[in-house]
Amino acid sequence: MGRDFSLIARRCERAVVVAYRELRTVGTADMDAFRACTTLYRIHHPEASLNEARRLVAEWIDHHVVRAEQGPTPGCDCD
């Protein structure tokens, strides 16, 4: 885990990034972790389409995990 979690403003975004990292740490395959995080996002946002959830989760994983950036990300309007 990194210190960047406290910098992620949206609870759903933080939950997705934390879950993805933890799943990968325990050996979960990338696509299985991605699918689980998409489901997690849709629990926070049941109004979101599957495609919208996949797009946001992919953007957040790319931003926080792949590129290890800490700035703001595009996404939903929740806190």
MARGU-76560 format. One line per field, with one value per atom (N, C-alpha, C, O): residue number from 1; residue in three letters; atom name; x, y, z. Coordinates in nm, 3 decimals, m for minus. Layout:
! MARGU-76560
pos (NUM	...);
code (ALA	...);
site (CA	...);
X (X	...);
Y (Y	...);
Z (Z	...);
! end
This chain:
! MARGU-76560
pos (1	1	1	1	2	2	2	2	3	3	3	3	4	4	4	4	5	5	5	5	6	6	6	6	7	7	7	7	8	8	8	8	9	9	9	9	10	10	10	10	11	11	11	11	12	12	12	12	13	13	13	13	14	14	14	14	15	15	15	15	16	16	16	16	17	17	17	17	18	18	18	18	19	19	19	19	20	20	20	20	21	21	21	21	22	22	22	22	23	23	23	23	24	24	24	24	25	25	25	25	26	26	26	26	27	27	27	27	28	28	28	28	29	29	29	29	30	30	30	30	31	31	31	31	32	32	32	32	33	33	33	33	34	34	34	34	35	35	35	35	36	36	36	36	37	37	37	37	38	38	38	38	39	39	39	39	40	40	40	40	41	41	41	41	42	42	42	42	43	43	43	43	44	44	44	44	45	45	45	45	46	46	46	46	47	47	47	47	48	48	48	48	49	49	49	49	50	50	50	50	51	51	51	51	52	52	52	52	53	53	53	53	54	54	54	54	55	55	55	55	56	56	56	56	57	57	57	57	58	58	58	58	59	59	59	59	60	60	60	60	61	61	61	61	62	62	62	62	63	63	63	63	64	64	64	64	65	65	65	65	66	66	66	66	67	67	67	67	68	68	68	68	69	69	69	69	70	70	70	70	71	71	71	71	72	72	72	72	73	73	73	73	74	74	74	74	75	75	75	75	76	76	76	76	77	77	77	77	78	78	78	78	79	79	79	79);
code (MET	MET	MET	MET	GLY	GLY	GLY	GLY	ARG	ARG	ARG	ARG	ASP	ASP	ASP	ASP	PHE	PHE	PHE	PHE	SER	SER	SER	SER	LEU	LEU	LEU	LEU	ILE	ILE	ILE	ILE	ALA	ALA	ALA	ALA	ARG	ARG	ARG	ARG	ARG	ARG	ARG	ARG	CYS	CYS	CYS	CYS	GLU	GLU	GLU	GLU	ARG	ARG	ARG	ARG	ALA	ALA	ALA	ALA	VAL	VAL	VAL	VAL	VAL	VAL	VAL	VAL	VAL	VAL	VAL	VAL	ALA	ALA	ALA	ALA	TYR	TYR	TYR	TYR	ARG	ARG	ARG	ARG	GLU	GLU	GLU	GLU	LEU	LEU	LEU	LEU	ARG	ARG	ARG	ARG	THR	THR	THR	THR	VAL	VAL	VAL	VAL	GLY	GLY	GLY	GLY	THR	THR	THR	THR	ALA	ALA	ALA	ALA	ASP	ASP	ASP	ASP	MET	MET	MET	MET	ASP	ASP	ASP	ASP	ALA	ALA	ALA	ALA	PHE	PHE	PHE	PHE	ARG	ARG	ARG	ARG	ALA	ALA	ALA	ALA	CYS	CYS	CYS	CYS	THR	THR	THR	THR	THR	THR	THR	THR	LEU	LEU	LEU	LEU	TYR	TYR	TYR	TYR	ARG	ARG	ARG	ARG	ILE	ILE	ILE	ILE	HIS	HIS	HIS	HIS	HIS	HIS	HIS	HIS	PRO	PRO	PRO	PRO	GLU	GLU	GLU	GLU	ALA	ALA	ALA	ALA	SER	SER	SER	SER	LEU	LEU	LEU	LEU	ASN	ASN	ASN	ASN	GLU	GLU	GLU	GLU	ALA	ALA	ALA	ALA	ARG	ARG	ARG	ARG	ARG	ARG	ARG	ARG	LEU	LEU	LEU	LEU	VAL	VAL	VAL	VAL	ALA	ALA	ALA	ALA	GLU	GLU	GLU	GLU	TRP	TRP	TRP	TRP	ILE	ILE	ILE	ILE	ASP	ASP	ASP	ASP	HIS	HIS	HIS	HIS	HIS	HIS	HIS	HIS	VAL	VAL	VAL	VAL	VAL	VAL	VAL	VAL	ARG	ARG	ARG	ARG	ALA	ALA	ALA	ALA	GLU	GLU	GLU	GLU	GLN	GLN	GLN	GLN	GLY	GLY	GLY	GLY	PRO	PRO	PRO	PRO	THR	THR	THR	THR	PRO	PRO	PRO	PRO	GLY	GLY	GLY	GLY	CYS	CYS	CYS	CYS	ASP	ASP	ASP	ASP	CYS	CYS	CYS	CYS	ASP	ASP	ASP	ASP);
site (N	CA	C	O	N	CA	C	O	N	CA	C	O	N	CA	C	O	N	CA	C	O	N	CA	C	O	N	CA	C	O	N	CA	C	O	N	CA	C	O	N	CA	C	O	N	CA	C	O	N	CA	C	O	N	CA	C	O	N	CA	C	O	N	CA	C	O	N	CA	C	O	N	CA	C	O	N	CA	C	O	N	CA	C	O	N	CA	C	O	N	CA	C	O	N	CA	C	O	N	CA	C	O	N	CA	C	O	N	CA	C	O	N	CA	C	O	N	CA	C	O	N	CA	C	O	N	CA	C	O	N	CA	C	O	N	CA	C	O	N	CA	C	O	N	CA	C	O	N	CA	C	O	N	CA	C	O	N	CA	C	O	N	CA	C	O	N	CA	C	O	N	CA	C	O	N	CA	C	O	N	CA	C	O	N	CA	C	O	N	CA	C	O	N	CA	C	O	N	CA	C	O	N	CA	C	O	N	CA	C	O	N	CA	C	O	N	CA	C	O	N	CA	C	O	N	CA	C	O	N	CA	C	O	N	CA	C	O	N	CA	C	O	N	CA	C	O	N	CA	C	O	N	CA	C	O	N	CA	C	O	N	CA	C	O	N	CA	C	O	N	CA	C	O	N	CA	C	O	N	CA	C	O	N	CA	C	O	N	CA	C	O	N	CA	C	O	N	CA	C	O	N	CA	C	O	N	CA	C	O	N	CA	C	O	N	CA	C	O	N	CA	C	O	N	CA	C	O	N	CA	C	O	N	CA	C	O	N	CA	C	O	N	CA	C	O	N	CA	C	O	N	CA	C	O);
X (0.084	0.000	0.089	0.206	0.032	0.109	0.038	m0.077	0.107	0.050	m0.054	m0.130	m0.060	m0.151	m0.297	m0.382	m0.331	m0.471	m0.539	m0.657	m0.468	m0.528	m0.553	m0.632	m0.487	m0.503	m0.619	m0.656	m0.676	m0.786	m0.914	m0.957	m0.975	m1.088	m1.216	m1.289	m1.244	m1.370	m1.360	m1.265	m1.458	m1.458	m1.465	m1.396	m1.546	m1.557	m1.425	m1.386	m1.358	m1.229	m1.125	m1.050	m1.122	m1.029	m1.056	m0.964	m1.184	m1.220	m1.176	m1.126	m1.194	m1.154	m1.003	m0.956	m0.927	m0.781	m0.726	m0.639	m0.777	m0.733	m0.767	m0.682	m0.889	m0.930	m0.844	m0.800	m0.820	m0.740	m0.600	m0.550	m0.537	m0.401	m0.398	m0.308	m0.495	m0.497	m0.523	m0.460	m0.613	m0.639	m0.516	m0.484	m0.447	m0.325	m0.215	m0.138	m0.207	m0.105	m0.122	m0.023	m0.246	m0.269	m0.274	m0.307	m0.240	m0.227	m0.346	m0.347	m0.445	m0.560	m0.515	m0.441	m0.560	m0.525	m0.579	m0.680	m0.510	m0.544	m0.691	m0.761	m0.738	m0.876	m0.978	m1.084	m0.947	m1.037	m1.045	m1.152	m0.931	m0.929	m1.005	m1.079	m0.986	m1.057	m1.208	m1.283	m1.252	m1.396	m1.452	m1.562	m1.376	m1.422	m1.434	m1.529	m1.340	m1.344	m1.455	m1.513	m1.486	m1.600	m1.729	m1.816	m1.741	m1.857	m1.862	m1.969	m1.748	m1.741	m1.787	m1.862	m1.741	m1.784	m1.935	m2.000	m1.992	m2.137	m2.216	m2.334	m2.156	m2.221	m2.232	m2.335	m2.125	m2.127	m2.219	m2.281	m2.227	m2.304	m2.391	m2.357	m2.502	m2.588	m2.649	m2.694	m2.651	m2.705	m2.610	m2.650	m2.484	m2.383	m2.400	m2.429	m2.382	m2.383	m2.256	m2.157	m2.258	m2.139	m2.024	m1.910	m2.053	m1.947	m1.889	m1.767	m1.972	m1.923	m1.835	m1.728	m1.879	m1.801	m1.667	m1.564	m1.667	m1.540	m1.445	m1.326	m1.498	m1.414	m1.350	m1.230	m1.430	m1.377	m1.277	m1.171	m1.310	m1.218	m1.086	m0.979	m1.092	m0.970	m0.888	m0.766	m0.955	m0.885	m0.819	m0.704	m0.891	m0.835	m0.718	m0.618	m0.729	m0.619	m0.498	m0.385	m0.522	m0.411	m0.345	m0.223	m0.425	m0.373	m0.296	m0.181	m0.358	m0.301	m0.203	m0.106	m0.228	m0.146	m0.040	0.079	m0.081	0.012	0.109	0.230	0.054	0.138	0.181	0.266	0.122	0.154	0.145	0.229	0.045	0.024	m0.064	m0.142	m0.051	m0.125	m0.224	m0.299	m0.227	m0.318	m0.461	m0.490	m0.552	m0.693	m0.719	m0.644	m0.826	m0.865	m1.006	m1.085	m1.039	m1.178	m1.261	m1.209	m1.387	m1.469	m1.605	m1.659	m1.660	m1.795	m1.795	m1.690	m1.914	m1.929	m1.948	m1.983	m1.927	m1.950	m1.827	m1.722	m1.844	m1.733	m1.664	m1.569);
Y (m0.117	0.000	0.124	0.119	0.232	0.355	0.464	0.449	0.572	0.686	0.757	0.840	0.727	0.798	0.775	0.850	0.675	0.647	0.762	0.790	0.830	0.942	1.061	1.149	1.063	1.171	1.149	1.240	1.030	1.000	1.049	0.999	1.149	1.217	1.134	1.131	1.067	0.992	0.859	0.783	0.832	0.705	0.586	0.486	0.594	0.481	0.459	0.345	0.566	0.554	0.493	0.404	0.539	0.485	0.336	0.256	0.301	0.161	0.074	m0.037	0.123	0.047	0.027	m0.084	0.132	0.123	0.032	m0.051	0.049	m0.037	m0.182	m0.270	m0.208	m0.346	m0.407	m0.522	m0.332	m0.383	m0.419	m0.528	m0.329	m0.356	m0.476	m0.560	m0.486	m0.598	m0.730	m0.831	m0.730	m0.852	m0.896	m1.015	m0.803	m0.837	m0.886	m0.975	m0.827	m0.866	m1.012	m1.081	m1.057	m1.196	m1.293	m1.410	m1.246	m1.336	m1.346	m1.432	m1.262	m1.263	m1.215	m1.117	m1.282	m1.245	m1.104	m1.061	m1.036	m0.898	m0.882	m0.797	m0.962	m0.947	m0.983	m0.921	m1.080	m1.113	m0.997	m0.965	m0.936	m0.820	m0.703	m0.633	m0.683	m0.576	m0.598	m0.504	m0.721	m0.750	m0.729	m0.676	m0.771	m0.752	m0.603	m0.561	m0.525	m0.380	m0.312	m0.215	m0.362	m0.308	m0.335	m0.248	m0.453	m0.487	m0.397	m0.347	m0.376	m0.289	m0.148	m0.086	m0.096	0.037	0.042	0.138	m0.061	m0.063	m0.079	m0.043	m0.131	m0.134	0.008	0.047	0.086	0.228	0.310	0.406	0.271	0.346	0.251	0.222	0.204	0.111	0.172	0.099	0.303	0.370	0.365	0.392	0.331	0.329	0.206	0.096	0.228	0.115	0.035	0.084	m0.087	m0.171	m0.107	m0.109	m0.050	0.014	0.135	0.156	0.215	0.331	0.285	0.341	0.183	0.130	0.077	0.105	0.003	m0.051	0.062	0.055	0.165	0.276	0.348	0.374	0.380	0.450	0.365	0.413	0.239	0.150	0.139	0.144	0.123	0.115	0.244	0.239	0.359	0.488	0.501	0.544	0.464	0.477	0.382	0.421	0.258	0.163	0.212	0.208	0.258	0.310	0.429	0.437	0.520	0.642	0.611	0.653	0.539	0.518	0.402	0.408	0.295	0.175	0.168	0.154	0.177	0.161	0.279	0.260	0.401	0.520	0.581	0.669	0.535	0.582	0.734	0.797	0.792	0.937	0.969	0.885	1.089	1.127	1.239	1.272	1.299	1.409	1.363	1.243	1.458	1.424	1.345	1.353	1.268	1.186	1.223	1.276	1.195	1.211	1.103	0.997	1.128	1.024	1.072	1.166	1.008	1.038	1.164	1.220	1.209	1.333	1.312	1.406	1.193	1.168	1.208	1.239	1.205	1.237	1.112	1.117);
Z (0.000	0.000	0.000	0.038	m0.042	m0.044	0.032	0.073	0.049	0.120	0.035	0.087	m0.094	m0.184	m0.152	m0.200	m0.074	m0.047	0.025	0.000	0.112	0.183	0.090	0.123	m0.026	m0.121	m0.218	m0.291	m0.219	m0.309	m0.243	m0.139	m0.305	m0.243	m0.245	m0.146	m0.355	m0.366	m0.292	m0.312	m0.208	m0.135	m0.228	m0.205	m0.333	m0.425	m0.499	m0.522	m0.535	m0.604	m0.511	m0.551	m0.387	m0.289	m0.266	m0.260	m0.253	m0.231	m0.348	m0.328	m0.469	m0.588	m0.592	m0.616	m0.569	m0.576	m0.466	m0.491	m0.345	m0.234	m0.263	m0.246	m0.306	m0.335	m0.446	m0.434	m0.552	m0.663	m0.615	m0.643	m0.543	m0.494	m0.401	m0.411	m0.311	m0.217	m0.290	m0.259	m0.384	m0.461	m0.538	m0.541	m0.600	m0.675	m0.582	m0.617	m0.463	m0.365	m0.322	m0.299	m0.311	m0.268	m0.385	m0.366	m0.505	m0.619	m0.712	m0.801	m0.695	m0.785	m0.923	m0.934	m1.026	m1.163	m1.193	m1.137	m1.283	m1.317	m1.357	m1.302	m1.450	m1.497	m1.389	m1.382	m1.305	m1.195	m1.095	m1.045	m1.066	m0.976	m1.038	m0.970	m1.168	m1.239	m1.234	m1.207	m1.259	m1.254	m1.114	m1.098	m1.012	m0.874	m0.841	m0.775	m0.888	m0.862	m0.940	m0.891	m1.057	m1.132	m1.055	m1.047	m1.000	m0.917	m0.794	m0.758	m0.731	m0.615	m0.649	m0.574	m0.762	m0.804	m0.822	m0.781	m0.881	m0.905	m0.777	m0.773	m0.673	m0.541	m0.488	m0.433	m0.506	m0.465	m0.555	m0.511	m0.683	m0.783	m0.866	m0.981	m0.809	m0.883	m1.009	m1.098	m1.017	m1.135	m1.254	m1.367	m1.230	m1.337	m1.426	m1.379	m1.555	m1.648	m1.631	m1.576	m1.678	m1.672	m1.749	m1.703	m1.865	m1.944	m1.872	m1.875	m1.809	m1.734	m1.618	m1.595	m1.547	m1.435	m1.483	m1.422	m1.591	m1.645	m1.684	m1.656	m1.748	m1.792	m1.673	m1.674	m1.571	m1.454	m1.378	m1.339	m1.357	m1.285	m1.360	m1.300	m1.492	m1.572	m1.561	m1.547	m1.566	m1.554	m1.418	m1.408	m1.312	m1.178	m1.155	m1.095	m1.202	m1.187	m1.265	m1.216	m1.387	m1.467	m1.397	m1.389	m1.348	m1.285	m1.157	m1.142	m1.064	m0.931	m0.923	m0.847	m0.998	m0.985	m1.094	m1.065	m1.219	m1.331	m1.338	m1.342	m1.340	m1.355	m1.222	m1.219	m1.112	m0.976	m0.964	m0.899	m1.028	m1.018	m0.898	m0.853	m0.847	m0.726	m0.748	m0.656	m0.863	m0.890	m0.904	m0.896	m0.924	m0.938	m1.065	m1.162	m1.062	m1.176	m1.221	m1.142	m1.347	m1.389	m1.321	m1.285	m1.303	m1.242	m1.203	m1.261	m1.105	m1.059	m0.974	m0.942	m0.937	m0.862	m0.712	m0.640	m0.665	m0.521	m0.439	m0.493	m0.307	m0.215	m0.172	m0.095);
! end
